[in-house]
């Protein structure tokens, strides 16, 4: 009997997957515990609608990420830092500071974990910072570190 799984079941399959299950297993275990439904026309059309909805949302998110990447490529963020006598920076510029400036000055909201910065920026001048916006879509923003 073909069934559509409603939850992930270890050793059987993942949610929304269509599997062949024995009649007894489906009727006595999967259906009573609401872990699966029969793969009839109505349930198949509901599954198709859910998948179309997920795909539409993914496409929307990807398009939004592309727009943000375009915005970021045209931006230059200026960060003022305290500098010692011989041009050494006290501390550094972290991904948290970059995200805060993007949100405050340009209304671009990005999670600080998506900023790909191996370590804080500890040099004066322009540094290009890579930001992961979506699967395979990256934005690059120029960060200009200037003395205070």
C-alpha positions in Angstrom: 0.0 0.0 0.0 1.3 3.4 -0.9 1.3 5.9 2.0 2.5 9.5 2.5 4.5 10.0 5.7 3.4 12.8 7.9 6.5 12.6 10.2 10.1 11.4 9.9 10.3 7.7 10.9 13.7 6.3 11.5 14.5 3.4 9.1 11.3 4.1 7.1 11.5 7.5 5.5 11.2 11.3 5.9 8.2 13.6 6.1 6.2 14.0 2.9 7.9 11.0 1.3 5.8 8.4 -0.5 6.6 4.8 0.5 5.3 1.4 0.0 4.3 -0.1 3.3 2.6 -3.4 4.1 -1.1 -3.2 4.6 -0.9 -4.4 8.2 1.9 -1.9 9.1 0.0 1.0 7.6 -3.5 0.2 9.0 -2.3 -1.0 12.5 0.6 1.3 13.2 1.0 4.3 10.8 -2.6 5.4 10.4 -3.7 5.1 14.1 -0.6 7.1 15.3 -1.2 9.7 12.6 2.2 9.1 11.1 1.0 8.6 7.6 -2.0 8.9 5.3 -3.0 6.8 2.3 -1.7 8.0 -1.0 -5.0 8.7 -2.7 -5.8 11.5 -5.2 -6.9 14.0 -2.5 -3.9 13.5 -0.3 -1.5 13.5 -3.3 -2.9 16.9 -4.4 -2.5 18.3 -0.9 1.1 17.0 -0.9 1.7 18.7 -4.3 0.2 21.9 -3.1 2.5 21.9 0.0 5.6 21.2 -2.2 4.6 24.1 -4.6 4.2 26.4 -1.6 7.6 25.5 -0.3 9.2 26.0 -3.7 7.5 29.4 -4.1 8.8 30.5 -0.7 12.3 29.3 -1.6 12.2 31.3 -4.8 11.0 34.4 -3.0 13.9 34.1 -0.4 16.4 33.6 -3.2 15.2 36.6 -5.1 15.3 38.7 -1.9 18.9 37.5 -1.2 19.9 38.6 -4.8 18.5 42.0 -4.2 20.4 42.4 -0.9 23.6 41.2 -2.6 23.2 44.0 -5.2 22.6 46.5 -2.5 25.7 45.4 -0.5 28.0 45.5 -3.6 27.3 49.3 -3.8 27.9 50.0 -0.1 30.9 51.2 1.8 30.6 51.1 5.6 32.8 53.5 7.5 33.9 52.3 11.0 35.7 54.6 13.4 38.1 53.0 15.8 40.5 54.2 18.4 44.1 54.1 17.3 47.3 54.3 19.2 50.3 56.5 18.5 51.9 54.2 15.9 48.7 53.4 14.0 47.8 50.3 16.0 44.1 49.6 16.5 42.7 49.0 19.9 40.5 45.9 19.6 39.1 45.5 16.2 36.0 45.5 14.0 33.8 42.4 14.5 31.0 41.0 12.5 28.6 42.2 15.2 29.6 45.8 14.5 29.3 45.4 10.8 25.8 44.0 11.1 24.8 46.8 13.5 26.0 49.5 11.1 24.2 47.8 8.2 20.9 47.8 10.2 21.3 51.3 11.6 22.5 53.2 8.5 21.1 51.1 5.6 18.1 49.2 7.1 19.6 45.9 5.9 19.0 43.2 8.6 21.5 40.3 8.5 22.4 37.7 11.1 25.9 38.2 12.4 26.7 34.5 11.9 26.3 34.9 8.2 29.2 37.4 8.0 32.2 35.4 6.9 35.0 37.1 9.0 37.7 34.7 10.2 38.9 37.2 12.8 38.2 40.8 13.7 39.5 43.4 11.3 42.7 44.9 12.9 44.0 47.1 10.1 43.2 50.6 8.9 41.9 50.9 5.3 39.3 49.1 3.2 38.6 45.5 3.7 36.1 43.5 1.6 33.8 41.3 3.8 31.8 38.4 2.4 28.3 37.7 3.7 26.4 34.5 3.0 22.8 35.5 2.1 21.4 32.3 0.8 22.6 28.9 -0.5 25.2 29.9 -3.2 24.4 33.6 -3.0 27.0 35.8 -1.3 27.2 39.6 -0.9 30.4 41.6 -0.6 30.5 44.8 1.4 33.5 47.2 1.7 34.4 48.1 5.3 36.5 51.2 5.6 38.3 51.3 9.0 39.2 54.9 9.8 40.9 56.4 12.9 38.7 58.3 15.3 
